[in-house]
Amino acid sequence: MDAYIVFKSVHDVMKMDAILSETTLEYKLVPVPRKISESCGISIKMAETAADDFMRIADEHGAEFQKIIIL
């Protein structure tokens, strides 16, 4: 399964993308899936197994995100 990280703003996604680009985590920037939200937006997609590492990195950098959805 995949983890989709949803953010409040595109600015927050871009900040997290810059942070993650300095790590070894594999991820992609993708549109928010329709199952999650009808509004347009960008999310980060990664393996479900990487979600804990993502949360640790986000916390270390004070980066904000709304939620993590597993699909």
N, C-alpha and C positions, 0 to 999 in steps of 0.2 A: 504494500500500500504506500501511498505518497502522503506527505504532509504539505499542506498549503498554508503559508503564513500570510495573514491578511493585515493590512496596515490602514491607518487613518488617512494618510495622504501619500501622494507620489513622492513628496520630499522624504518621508520616513523610509520608503522603499529604497530610494536612491542612496540614502545614508547607510542603510543596512547592506546594500549591494557593495558599496565601497569597503565596508568592514569585512564582509565575507570574502571579497576578492583577495584579501591578505591571508586567508586561511586555506586549509586543504579540503574544506567541506565542498561536496559537489552539489550544485543547485542551479536552478534556471529562473529567470524572470519570465512569468507567464501571465496572461490575462486571468483575472479572478474567475474561476469556474461558475457557470450559471447556477449550479446546484448550491453554491454558497451565497451568491448575491446577484441580483439583476443589474445592479449599477456597474458602470464600467470602472475598471481599475486594474492595477498590476499587483500580483502576489509573487511570493517566492515559493517555488516547488522544490522539494528535496525528499529523499527517502525518509520514511517514518522513523527509521532507526537513527537518523541524524538530528531529530527534533530536540533531544536533550542537549546535544552539543550546541545547537543553534540558540537555545534559551540561555545557556551559560555564557556564550559569546555576547548575546544581546545585553545580558545583565552586566557583564564586565565593561561594556562600552556605554551603558545608559541609553541604549537604543530602545525605542518604543514600537510595539506592534499591538494589534487588536486581539488576535486569536490565532490559534493553530487548529486547522481542520484536517482530519485524516479521512482520505477517500480512497 
